[in-house]
Amino acid sequence: MPQPLQTIADAILSQTTGRAGGVPGVVAMATDRQGNFYEGAAGRRSLGGEAPMTLDTVMAMFSTTKALTGTLVMQLVEEGRIALEDDARRYAPELGELQLLQGFDADGQPITRPPRRDITLNDLMLHISGMGYEFFSADDLKYRTVKGIPSVIGCNFASIRTVLLHEPGERWTYGPNIDWLGRIVEQQRGKSLGEVMKERLFDPLGMADTGFVMNDSMKARRAVIHDRAQDGRLTPLPDLTLPQPPEMEMGGHGLYGTVGDYMKFIRMILNDGAGPGGRVLKAETVERMSRNGLPDGVNSGGWPSSIPSLANAGEFDPGIAKTWAYTFQRSEEATRTGRPAGSLAWAGLGNLFYWIDRTHGIGGFWASQILPFQDAASYPASVEFETAVYASMKR
């Protein structure tokens, strides 16, 4: 008789946290349109610590923040306040100051020129503006170093006033685009991004444990971020947190939250925009958010690494065509885990991975707190978990 998902998934979590070179702690959940059908937590919040990893453990959500900000942008589109075709500097004039990097001179100084066209809101939503993250681009890192531009991890406006690595619309380059959109949400709503998220996402969905600033309860449940050295050794970094409070609430990576809260967001997408506290998005908006938005001939793919302590070079599902939606990676072919073509997924720097399958009405999330990204233990285990979920559907 086939084993139930609970048994198989629990074993995956236990093996991942129990073996040498594994993961200190992990939370994993899977949901259908009605509610979670799997919930699991294993290991500890900190290597060598006493506190167990629990379902309500709070984590730095990193880039899983992006889809939430994208939802707020699409609410503005629904209301007719903005259009994705609009020039973005209409709402954030500083975007018009960004230059295109052509190289560096003999003294190491950047050579730049204005881009041929303005950046649109659509460019920002799709990561085709030309901006990149410093840990995925040696050129951006060099430019930042020469110009004294701080890291995006510092959560301030100066950190996203960087340089374009290519012409807008030319190709997909993952970068701080959604942070700019967060500022535009603030400009349109006249409130902080956190306030807008609470009013228009967290309260309607019942996400009580998510925010840019952790309250005392969230701090007490926070999992520690760990560093994995090249030899595989893990070191807990208990003092490594995003600024509390941040100078800028970063729409691209700034949230703290629980996996349980994020599952409520995933269910809203699975239910075509409907949440327990009312409709968050129109059904046609969710459909639009799930489609490929990239120009013809442009795909989303892998990433290099320019700061190995933050991210390994890699790619999800190599060999499978991938595009970009608003704002998720979209698989154009079935994946090896069993996810169908048209499914959505993305991740967060601390090795958090989620997927949304609107075809079958299911989604899942695997969450750990380890740097660098695409960890040698956590990422393969997340694939194993997702595979187990799809295998259970066939039984």
Sequence and secondary structure as in RCSB ss.txt:
>XXXX:A:sequence
MPQPLQTIADAILSQTTGRAGGVPGVVAMATDRQGNFYEGAAGRRSLGGEAPMTLDTVMAMFSTTKALTGTLVMQ
LVEEGRIALEDDARRYAPELGELQLLQGFDADGQPITRPPRRDITLNDLMLHISGMGYEFFSADDLKYRTVKGIP
SVIGCNFASIRTVLLHEPGERWTYGPNIDWLGRIVEQQRGKSLGEVMKERLFDPLGMADTGFVMNDSMKARRAVI
HDRAQDGRLTPLPDLTLPQPPEMEMGGHGLYGTVGDYMKFIRMILNDGAGPGGRVLKAETVERMSRNGLPDGVNS
GGWPSSIPSLANAGEFDPGIAKTWAYTFQRSEEATRTGRPAGSLAWAGLGNLFYWIDRTHGIGGFWASQILPFQD
AASYPASVEFETAVYASMKR
>XXXX:A:secstr
    HHHHHHHHHHHHHHSTTS SEEEEEEE SSSEEEEEEEEBSSTT S B  TT BEE GGGGHHHHHHHHHH
HHHTTS  TTSBGGGT GGGGG  EEEEE TTS EEEE  SS  BHHHHHHT SSB  TTS HHHHHHHHHHT  
 GGG SGGGG   BSS TTSS   STHHHHHHHHHHHHHTS HHHHHIIIIIHHHT TT BSS  HHHHHTB  E
EEE TTS EEEETT    SS SS  TTT  EE HHHHHHHHHHHHTTTEETTEESS HHHHHHHTS  S TT   
  B  S TTTB  B SSTTS EEE SSSEEESS  TTS  TT EEEEETTTEEEEEETTTTEEEEEE  EESBS 
TTHHHHHHHHHHHHHHHHH 
